[in-house]
Amino acid sequence: MLKRTLFISSLVLLTACGRTAPSLDAAYSDGYSRNMFDTGYSFISDRYIKPVSLRELSLNGLSGLHQLDSNLDVQDTAGRIEVLYNGRSVGSVPEPDNSNPDSWSNATVAAISLARRASPAIGEAQAETVFKAVFDSVMQPLDRFSRYDDAETATEKRAFRDGFGGIGVTIRMEEDDALIISVNENSPAARAGVKALDRVTHVEGEPIAGWSQSKLVKRLRGPLDTRVNFTVKRENAAQPIPIALRRAHVVAETAKISREDDVAVARLSGFNIDSARQLEKLVKRQMDSADGPPKGFVLDLRSNPGGRLDVSIKVSDIFLNGGAITATRGRHPGSRQVFAATPGDLARGLPIVVLINGNSASAAEIVTAALQDNGRAIVIGTNSFGKGTVQSVLQLPNKGEMTLTWSRFLAPSGYRLHELGVLPSVCTHGGGDTKSADTLVPAVQHGEDVLAGRLNAWRATGNADGANRERLREICPSDSGMPDVDLALAKAIIADRVLYRSLLREAETTVAER
């Protein structure tokens, strides 16, 4: 049974109902294994973007046991799943004659039981080791964005998406101590007086010299409202400073903003549960500044890998007064949705320039395409990544996660972003060939090096597959650079309202109703 709990990461987080998860070093048991595979197989059968063969996936999954013991092999023999050890059969299981997830779960567990009896290595393996080997192989034939994460990895990813019990710092373990890189605003650490560049030397009175980054993070995190004590060294402080505080719910800060040459430069590094709220607060602060509103906004989405779909909708809505944001299309009825902006542009129509590069992906591409197609922003940089699929995330009974592609999203003008991405109006560094600000800015001002007029061909790809997608991406080949020319050109475009309006006109489109 699957229980829907909330929309997430590029779409949905689901929680599997069942018994309490064992620890990472729990012993293997057939009952718990059956619960795991039935949950996972049901999820794939129901939600993957394309119809799948549970037979093929199950057999592929069982082949993963070979990673645990190279003497162990699984073969499909005349309608039976045969397990071999050192080339000799140790038993077989009849293949189900249907596509029922429960039937294939039972067959998978039965085959693993044969393997465990034959192989000392597999027989002694902990449950998580077996799950990892089999599920990694089950997912291998699917697309590259579908995956299995064990409980430890999944917990870390959930912490970034949804927050965790912690103190609210970004910290880096070094040889003898740990450097606090930044302190979250209004976090327990900020309220306790912790500052960036402080160095943590002890946690709960224990010296941290020689600790790993993972050990440090685990010791600073913990249940909400629990106490933690640590000691910091501060430059120009005569004595070490003891810090005592209570952990609170902390969400990683992904939004920052600064005023440069009277332009508000907003950097968004990801899309977690709090990203839109953080950015909205910063935009309002700029608009209500005692120095007056800025001339315009630069939204820097370079190397932003994306994240939550629902948050990308909210971020887009910050700068839109209406219009389509995106639509999703997949096999499952729940994957077909349309999202639109609500009235209220917090930037009050001020010019916006979006910066992207080849590592701007997923939710970052949704925001960029929404602002570009609605004529709300100029986009500069290089082609974005082209990750236009939506993932559904299932929390498994062991607290691990299965991430599964279940739909694709469309730009407001109707084209599919997957394997295409967003084309900038001005290509500043495609394929690593970075132009200098001294030459590019005057060239753009004279109507040169502008790609906006080629967006019609980009949008004409629609929702169809085709070889022309790869050809179009050569217009401004993706790279991961973040050159200074991007920001220099963005400021020049914002300062020149005539140029800004002309670039918008060149990129103008009629947003399709989806």
C-alpha positions as CSV (number, residue, x, y, z in Angstrom):
1,M,0.0,0.0,0.0
2,L,1.3,3.5,-0.9
3,K,0.4,6.6,1.0
4,R,0.7,10.0,-0.7
5,T,2.1,12.6,1.7
6,L,3.4,15.7,-0.2
7,F,4.5,17.1,-3.5
8,I,8.3,17.1,-3.9
9,S,11.4,17.1,-6.1
10,S,10.5,17.2,-9.1
11,L,7.1,16.1,-7.9
12,V,5.8,13.6,-5.4
13,L,7.1,12.1,-2.2
14,L,5.3,8.9,-1.1
15,T,5.6,7.0,2.1
16,A,5.4,3.2,2.1
17,C,3.2,1.8,4.8
18,G,4.6,-1.2,6.7
19,R,6.5,-2.4,9.7
20,T,9.2,-0.4,11.3
21,A,12.5,-0.2,9.3
22,P,15.4,-2.2,10.5
23,S,18.8,-0.5,11.1
24,L,21.4,-0.4,8.4
25,D,23.2,-3.4,9.8
26,A,20.0,-5.5,10.3
27,A,20.0,-9.1,9.4
28,Y,18.2,-10.3,6.2
29,S,14.8,-11.8,6.5
30,D,12.4,-13.1,3.8
31,G,9.4,-11.3,5.3
32,Y,11.0,-7.9,5.3
33,S,12.6,-8.5,1.9
34,R,9.2,-9.4,0.5
35,N,7.7,-6.2,1.8
36,M,10.6,-4.2,0.2
37,F,10.3,-5.8,-3.2
38,D,6.5,-5.7,-3.3
39,T,6.5,-2.0,-2.5
40,G,9.2,-1.2,-5.0
41,Y,7.8,-3.3,-7.8
42,S,4.3,-1.9,-7.3
43,F,5.7,1.7,-7.5
44,I,7.5,1.0,-10.7
45,S,4.6,-0.8,-12.3
46,D,2.2,2.0,-11.4
47,R,4.2,5.1,-11.9
48,Y,7.2,4.8,-14.3
49,I,6.8,7.1,-17.3
50,K,6.7,4.1,-19.7
51,P,5.1,0.6,-19.3
52,V,7.7,-1.8,-18.0
53,S,8.2,-5.6,-17.9
54,L,8.5,-6.7,-14.2
55,R,9.9,-10.0,-15.5
56,E,12.8,-8.2,-17.2
57,L,13.4,-5.9,-14.2
58,S,13.2,-8.7,-11.7
59,L,15.7,-10.9,-13.6
60,N,18.0,-8.0,-14.0
61,G,17.8,-7.3,-10.3
62,L,18.7,-10.8,-9.4
63,S,21.7,-10.6,-11.7
64,G,23.0,-8.0,-9.3
65,L,23.7,-10.7,-6.7
66,H,26.7,-11.5,-8.8
67,Q,28.3,-8.3,-7.4
68,L,28.2,-9.9,-3.9
69,D,29.6,-13.2,-5.0
70,S,31.2,-13.7,-8.5
71,N,30.5,-17.4,-8.2
72,L,26.7,-16.8,-8.1
73,D,24.7,-16.4,-11.3
74,V,21.0,-16.3,-12.1
75,Q,19.6,-17.5,-15.5
76,D,16.2,-17.5,-17.2
77,T,15.7,-21.2,-18.2
78,A,12.5,-22.4,-19.9
79,G,10.2,-20.3,-17.7
80,R,12.1,-20.8,-14.5
81,I,14.5,-18.6,-12.6
82,E,17.6,-20.9,-12.1
83,V,20.3,-20.1,-9.5
84,L,23.8,-21.4,-10.2
85,Y,26.8,-21.5,-8.0
86,N,30.2,-22.2,-9.6
87,G,28.3,-23.1,-12.7
88,R,26.1,-25.7,-11.1
89,S,22.3,-25.3,-10.5
90,V,21.4,-25.0,-6.8
91,G,17.7,-24.8,-7.5
92,S,15.1,-22.9,-9.5
93,V,11.9,-20.9,-9.0
94,P,9.0,-20.8,-11.5
95,E,8.5,-17.5,-13.2
96,P,5.1,-16.0,-12.6
97,D,2.8,-16.0,-15.6
98,N,1.5,-12.5,-14.9
99,S,2.7,-9.0,-14.3
100,N,1.5,-8.8,-10.7
101,P,4.1,-7.1,-8.5
102,D,3.3,-9.4,-5.5
103,S,4.0,-12.5,-7.7
104,W,7.4,-11.1,-8.9
105,S,8.3,-10.0,-5.3
106,N,7.7,-13.6,-4.1
107,A,9.7,-15.0,-6.9
108,T,12.6,-12.6,-6.3
109,V,12.7,-13.4,-2.6
110,A,12.6,-17.2,-3.3
111,A,15.5,-16.8,-5.7
112,I,17.5,-14.8,-3.1
113,S,16.8,-17.5,-0.6
114,L,18.4,-20.1,-2.9
115,A,21.4,-17.8,-3.4
116,R,21.8,-17.2,0.3
117,R,21.9,-21.0,1.0
118,A,24.5,-21.5,-1.8
119,S,26.7,-18.5,-1.2
120,P,28.4,-17.8,2.1
121,A,29.0,-14.2,1.1
122,I,25.3,-13.6,0.3
123,G,24.1,-15.7,3.2
124,E,26.1,-13.5,5.6
125,A,25.3,-10.2,4.0
126,Q,23.1,-7.7,5.9
127,A,19.7,-6.8,4.5
128,E,20.8,-3.4,3.2
129,T,23.7,-5.0,1.2
130,V,21.3,-7.3,-0.6
131,F,18.7,-4.6,-1.2
132,K,21.3,-2.3,-2.7
133,A,22.7,-4.9,-5.0
134,V,19.3,-6.0,-6.3
135,F,17.5,-2.6,-6.5
136,D,20.5,-1.0,-8.3
137,S,20.2,-3.6,-10.9
138,V,16.4,-3.4,-11.1
139,M,16.7,0.3,-11.8
140,Q,19.6,0.0,-14.3
141,P,17.4,-0.5,-17.4
142,L,15.3,2.6,-16.6
143,D,16.4,6.1,-17.4
144,R,19.4,7.7,-15.7
145,F,17.3,9.8,-13.3
146,S,15.6,6.8,-11.7
147,R,17.6,5.3,-8.8
148,Y,17.6,3.5,-5.4
149,D,19.1,5.2,-2.4
150,D,19.9,3.4,0.8
151,A,18.6,4.7,4.1
152,E,21.7,6.7,4.9
153,T,21.9,8.4,1.5
154,A,18.1,9.1,1.4
155,T,18.2,10.6,4.9
156,E,20.8,13.1,3.7
157,K,18.8,14.0,0.7
158,R,15.6,14.4,2.7
159,A,17.5,16.8,5.0
160,F,18.4,19.1,2.1
161,R,14.9,19.0,0.7
162,D,12.9,19.3,3.9
163,G,15.3,20.4,6.6
164,F,16.6,18.7,9.8
165,G,17.2,19.2,13.5
166,G,20.4,21.2,13.6
167,I,22.1,24.5,14.6
168,G,22.0,26.4,11.3
169,V,25.6,26.6,10.0
170,T,27.5,25.7,6.9
171,I,30.6,24.0,8.1
172,R,33.8,22.4,6.7
173,M,35.9,19.9,8.6
174,E,39.6,20.7,8.3
175,E,42.6,19.0,9.8
176,D,42.4,20.1,13.5
177,D,39.2,22.0,13.7
178,A,36.1,23.0,11.6
179,L,35.5,26.3,9.8
180,I,32.1,27.8,10.0
181,I,31.6,29.2,6.5
182,S,28.2,30.8,7.0
183,V,25.5,31.1,9.7
184,N,21.8,30.9,8.7
185,E,19.7,34.0,9.6
186,N,17.5,33.5,12.7
187,S,19.0,30.0,13.3
188,P,19.9,28.7,16.8
189,A,23.6,29.4,16.0
190,A,22.8,33.0,14.9
191,R,20.8,33.6,18.1
192,A,23.7,32.1,20.2
193,G,26.2,34.6,18.6
194,V,28.1,32.2,16.4
195,K,29.8,34.0,13.5
196,A,31.1,33.0,10.1
197,L,34.9,32.2,10.3
198,D,34.6,30.9,13.8
199,R,36.4,27.6,14.2
200,V,34.8,24.7,16.1
201,T,37.4,22.9,18.2
202,H,35.3,20.7,20.6
203,V,31.8,19.2,20.6
204,E,30.4,18.1,24.0
205,G,33.9,18.7,25.4
206,E,35.6,16.2,22.9
207,P,38.3,17.5,20.6
208,I,37.3,17.2,17.0
209,A,40.8,16.9,15.5
210,G,40.8,14.0,13.1
211,W,37.1,13.8,12.8
212,S,35.5,13.2,9.4
213,Q,33.0,15.7,7.9
214,S,30.3,13.1,8.3
215,K,31.0,12.5,12.0
216,L,31.0,16.3,12.7
217,V,27.7,16.8,10.9
218,K,26.1,13.9,12.8
219,R,27.2,15.2,16.1
220,L,25.9,18.7,15.5
221,R,22.5,17.5,14.2
222,G,19.9,15.8,16.3
223,P,16.3,15.7,17.4
224,L,14.5,19.0,17.7
225,D,14.8,20.9,21.0
226,T,17.7,18.8,22.2
227,R,20.8,20.5,23.6
228,V,24.3,20.6,22.0
229,N,27.4,22.2,23.4
230,F,30.5,23.1,21.4
231,T,33.5,25.4,21.6
232,V,34.7,27.9,19.0
233,K,37.9,29.9,18.4
234,R,37.4,33.4,17.1
235,E,40.0,35.7,15.6
236,N,41.0,38.4,18.1
237,A,39.2,36.6,21.0
238,A,41.5,36.0,23.9
239,Q,39.8,32.8,25.0
240,P,37.8,29.9,23.4
241,I,34.1,30.7,23.4
242,P,31.7,28.1,24.8
243,I,28.4,27.8,22.9
244,A,25.3,26.1,24.3
245,L,22.0,26.0,22.3
246,R,19.0,23.9,21.4
247,R,18.6,22.4,18.0
248,A,15.7,23.6,15.9
249,H,14.3,22.7,12.5
250,V,16.8,24.0,10.0
251,V,16.5,24.3,6.2
252,A,19.6,24.9,4.1
253,E,19.8,28.5,2.8
254,T,19.7,28.5,-1.0
255,A,19.0,32.1,-1.7
256,K,21.3,35.1,-1.3
257,I,21.0,38.7,-2.7
258,S,23.3,41.6,-3.0
259,R,23.0,45.1,-4.5
260,E,25.7,45.8,-7.1
261,D,25.7,49.0,-9.2
262,D,22.1,49.5,-8.1
263,V,21.2,46.1,-9.5
264,A,19.8,43.4,-7.2
265,V,21.8,40.2,-7.9
266,A,19.9,37.1,-6.5
267,R,21.7,33.8,-6.4
268,L,19.6,30.7,-6.0
269,S,21.6,27.5,-5.5
270,G,18.8,24.9,-5.3
271,F,15.1,24.4,-4.8
272,N,14.3,23.0,-1.3
273,I,11.2,23.4,0.8
274,D,12.2,27.0,1.9
275,S,13.8,28.4,-1.2
276,A,10.8,30.4,-2.5
277,R,10.1,31.9,0.9
278,Q,13.8,32.9,1.3
279,L,13.9,34.5,-2.1
280,E,10.5,36.2,-1.7
281,K,11.7,37.8,1.5
282,L,14.9,39.0,-0.1
283,V,13.1,40.5,-3.1
284,K,10.7,42.4,-0.8
285,R,13.6,43.7,1.2
286,Q,15.2,45.0,-2.0
287,M,12.0,46.6,-3.2
288,D,11.4,48.3,0.2
289,S,15.0,49.3,0.7
290,A,15.7,52.8,2.2
291,D,17.8,53.5,-0.9
292,G,14.8,52.7,-3.1
293,P,14.1,49.8,-5.4
294,P,17.0,48.6,-7.6
295,K,17.1,49.2,-11.4
296,G,16.3,45.6,-11.9
297,F,17.1,42.0,-10.9
298,V,19.6,39.4,-12.0
299,L,18.5,35.9,-11.1
300,D,21.6,33.7,-11.1
301,L,20.6,30.1,-11.7
302,R,24.0,28.9,-13.0
303,S,24.9,25.4,-11.8
304,N,21.6,25.2,-10.0
305,P,20.7,21.5,-10.2
306,G,17.0,22.0,-9.4
307,G,14.9,20.3,-6.8
308,R,11.3,20.6,-5.8
309,L,8.7,21.2,-8.6
310,D,6.3,22.9,-6.3
311,V,9.0,25.4,-5.2
312,S,9.9,26.2,-8.8
313,I,6.3,27.1,-9.4
314,K,6.4,29.5,-6.4
315,V,9.8,31.0,-7.5
316,S,8.4,31.7,-11.0
317,D,5.3,33.2,-9.4
318,I,7.4,35.8,-7.5
319,F,8.1,37.6,-10.8
320,L,5.0,36.9,-12.8
321,N,1.6,38.6,-12.7
322,G,-0.1,35.8,-14.5
323,G,0.4,33.3,-17.3
324,A,1.4,29.7,-17.7
325,I,4.4,28.3,-15.8
326,T,4.6,24.7,-16.9
327,A,2.7,21.6,-17.6
328,T,3.6,18.0,-16.9
329,R,2.7,15.0,-19.1
330,G,3.1,11.3,-18.2
331,R,1.5,7.8,-18.2
332,H,-0.1,8.0,-14.7
333,P,-3.2,10.2,-14.5
334,G,-1.8,12.1,-11.5
335,S,1.3,13.1,-13.6
336,R,-0.7,15.3,-16.0
337,Q,-1.0,18.7,-14.4
338,V,-1.0,22.4,-15.4
339,F,0.5,25.2,-13.3
340,A,-0.1,29.0,-13.7
341,A,1.0,32.1,-12.0
342,T,-1.2,34.2,-9.7
343,P,-1.5,38.0,-9.8
344,G,1.2,40.0,-8.0
345,D,4.7,40.5,-9.5
346,L,6.8,41.4,-6.5
347,A,9.5,43.0,-8.7
348,R,6.7,45.4,-10.0
349,G,7.7,45.0,-13.6
350,L,11.4,45.9,-13.2
351,P,13.8,44.4,-15.7
352,I,15.0,40.8,-15.0
353,V,17.9,39.0,-16.5
354,V,18.3,35.2,-15.8
355,L,21.8,33.6,-15.9
356,I,22.1,30.0,-16.8
357,N,24.7,27.5,-17.8
358,G,25.0,23.8,-18.8
359,N,24.5,22.7,-15.2
360,S,21.3,24.7,-14.7
361,A,18.7,21.8,-14.6
362,S,15.2,20.7,-13.8
363,A,13.4,23.2,-11.5
364,A,15.9,25.9,-12.6
365,E,14.9,25.3,-16.2
366,I,11.2,25.5,-15.3
367,V,11.7,29.0,-13.8
368,T,13.9,30.2,-16.7
369,A,11.5,29.0,-19.4
370,A,8.5,30.4,-17.6
371,L,10.1,33.9,-17.3
372,Q,11.4,33.8,-20.9
373,D,8.2,32.5,-22.5
374,N,6.1,35.0,-20.7
375,G,8.3,37.9,-21.8
376,R,9.3,38.7,-18.3
377,A,13.1,38.1,-18.5
378,I,16.1,38.1,-20.8
379,V,18.1,34.9,-20.5
380,I,21.9,34.9,-21.0
381,G,24.7,32.3,-20.7
382,T,24.6,29.0,-22.4
383,N,22.1,26.2,-23.1
384,S,20.8,24.7,-19.9
385,F,21.2,21.0,-19.0
386,G,18.0,19.7,-20.6
387,K,16.7,17.7,-17.6
388,G,13.0,18.0,-18.3
389,T,11.7,15.0,-16.4
390,V,9.7,14.9,-13.2
391,Q,10.6,12.3,-10.5
392,S,8.3,10.7,-8.0
393,V,10.0,9.7,-4.8
394,L,8.9,6.8,-2.7
395,Q,10.1,6.2,0.9
396,L,10.6,2.5,1.2
397,P,10.0,0.4,4.3
398,N,13.7,0.5,5.2
399,K,13.7,4.4,5.1
400,G,15.6,4.2,1.8
401,E,14.1,5.9,-1.3
402,M,13.2,4.9,-4.8
403,T,13.3,7.9,-7.2
404,L,11.3,7.2,-10.4
405,T,10.8,9.3,-13.5
406,W,7.0,9.6,-14.0
407,S,6.5,12.6,-16.4
408,R,8.1,15.3,-18.5
409,F,7.4,19.0,-18.3
410,L,6.7,21.5,-21.0
411,A,7.6,25.1,-21.3
412,P,4.7,27.6,-21.4
413,S,5.1,27.9,-25.2
414,G,4.6,24.1,-25.5
415,Y,8.1,22.7,-26.1
416,R,9.5,19.8,-24.2
417,L,12.6,20.8,-22.2
418,H,13.9,17.2,-21.9
419,E,17.1,16.7,-23.9
420,L,16.8,20.3,-25.2
421,G,16.9,22.8,-22.3
422,V,16.5,26.5,-22.5
423,L,18.2,28.6,-25.2
424,P,19.6,32.0,-23.9
425,S,18.9,35.2,-25.8
426,V,22.6,35.9,-25.7
427,C,25.2,33.2,-25.8
428,T,28.2,34.3,-23.6
429,H,30.3,31.2,-23.3
430,G,28.9,28.3,-25.3
431,G,31.2,25.3,-25.4
432,G,33.8,27.0,-23.2
433,D,34.4,29.8,-25.8
434,T,34.0,32.7,-23.4
435,K,33.6,36.2,-24.8
436,S,35.0,39.2,-23.0
437,A,32.7,41.9,-21.6
438,D,34.7,44.6,-23.5
439,T,33.7,43.1,-26.8
440,L,30.4,41.4,-26.0
441,V,28.5,44.3,-24.3
442,P,29.0,46.7,-27.3
443,A,28.3,43.9,-29.8
444,V,24.9,43.1,-28.1
445,Q,24.1,46.8,-27.9
446,H,24.5,46.9,-31.7
447,G,22.3,43.9,-32.2
448,E,25.1,41.4,-32.7
449,D,25.6,38.0,-31.0
450,V,21.9,37.8,-30.2
451,L,20.1,34.4,-30.4
452,A,16.6,35.6,-29.4
453,G,15.4,35.4,-33.0
454,R,16.2,31.7,-33.1
455,L,13.8,30.8,-30.3
456,N,11.0,30.1,-32.7
457,A,12.9,27.1,-34.1
458,W,13.6,26.0,-30.5
459,R,9.9,26.2,-29.5
460,A,8.8,24.5,-32.7
461,T,10.2,21.2,-31.4
462,G,7.0,20.8,-29.3
463,N,6.6,17.6,-27.4
464,A,8.1,15.3,-30.0
465,D,11.3,13.4,-30.1
466,G,13.7,14.2,-33.0
467,A,17.2,14.4,-34.1
468,N,16.9,18.2,-34.5
469,R,17.1,18.6,-30.7
470,E,20.8,17.7,-30.7
471,R,21.3,20.0,-33.7
472,L,19.6,22.9,-32.0
473,R,21.7,22.5,-28.9
474,E,24.8,23.3,-31.0
475,I,23.5,26.8,-31.4
476,C,25.0,27.6,-28.0
477,P,26.7,24.4,-26.7
478,S,26.4,23.8,-23.0
479,D,29.2,24.3,-20.6
480,S,29.5,24.7,-16.8
481,G,31.4,28.0,-16.8
482,M,30.3,31.0,-14.6
483,P,32.3,33.8,-16.3
484,D,32.3,37.4,-15.1
485,V,30.9,38.5,-18.5
486,D,27.5,37.0,-17.6
487,L,27.0,39.5,-14.8
488,A,28.6,42.4,-16.7
489,L,26.3,41.9,-19.6
490,A,23.3,41.5,-17.4
491,K,23.9,44.8,-15.7
492,A,24.4,46.5,-19.0
493,I,21.1,45.2,-20.3
494,I,19.3,46.3,-17.2
495,A,20.9,49.8,-17.4
496,D,19.8,50.1,-21.1
497,R,16.0,50.0,-21.1
498,V,15.9,50.3,-24.9
499,L,18.2,47.3,-25.3
500,Y,16.2,45.4,-22.7
501,R,12.9,46.0,-24.5
502,S,14.4,45.1,-27.9
503,L,15.7,41.8,-26.6
504,L,12.3,41.0,-25.1
505,R,10.6,41.8,-28.5
506,E,13.0,39.5,-30.3
507,A,12.2,36.6,-27.9
508,E,8.5,37.4,-27.9
509,T,6.1,34.4,-28.1
510,T,2.5,33.6,-27.7
511,V,2.2,31.3,-24.7
512,A,0.2,28.2,-25.6
513,E,-2.7,27.1,-23.4
514,R,-2.0,23.6,-22.1
